Amino acid sequence: MGVTDRYRKPSDLPDLVPVFPLQGCILLPRSTLPLNIFEPRYLEMVDEALAGERIIGIVQPKSSTDDQESPIGKSTPLRQTGCAGRLTAYSETDDGRVLITLTGIARFAIVDEKPSQKAFRVCRVSYAPYETDFVRGHGQDAVDWPRLLQVLKTYLTARQLSADWQSIERSPAELLVNTLSMISPYGPEEKQALLEAVDLKERSEVLMALAQMELATPEDGSGTSLQ
């Protein structure tokens, strides 16, 4: 049984979640996200998560008025959809940083933000719109697997990148689609579109469309954008 399989329904997760706003970063069910934590506010958040239910939400800010990957303060609006993850790995470094891994469980819709004296932000969330996220592999049979592999091969060849194709071809479609969506080199709008895709089939279609758009864009072009 996977580490997230203990969560079978929305009520298995807390409705008050500490959130980590990260521009250009998403988390998806049953995929892993390594994070390097060094800011005091997020070191505090990790300590509290470890002492509690080990749940942290990853969400993108709507915009940022500074150059920080994670906006300073609590005034920057957040996007409505994020994803809850379980803290599944933790290690400390000699220079005071903390290296953690979050494993995605289910997406959520932010209901409101709870006023708090804590240095980090806490939101009330609802998992109800994403109940199928609790079912491992839900919808992966509808993914056009041969086309996805072909687009991936074309993309990697064009970018002169290599891959372990035996491992890729053995991967469950859910794991491959969600992991590729998380590590894809696209901007915040594209990443949010991948996060908010209704199901795995739609997410895979968005992923393939983005790859094909990028390959069709001249090197001196402006790149891919869903804005």
Secondary structure, DSSP 8 states (H G I E B T S, - for coil): --TTTT--SGGGS-SEEEEEE-TT----TT-EEEEEE-SHHHHHHHHHHHHTT-EEEEE-BS--SSS-SS-SSS-S-B-SEEEEEEEEEEEE-TTS-EEEEEEEEEEEEEEEEE--SSSSEEEEEE-GGGGGGGSTTTTGGGS-HHHHHHHHHHHHHHTT----HHHHHHS-HHHHHHHHHHH----HHHHHHHHH-SSHHHHHHHHHHHHHHHHHS-TTS------
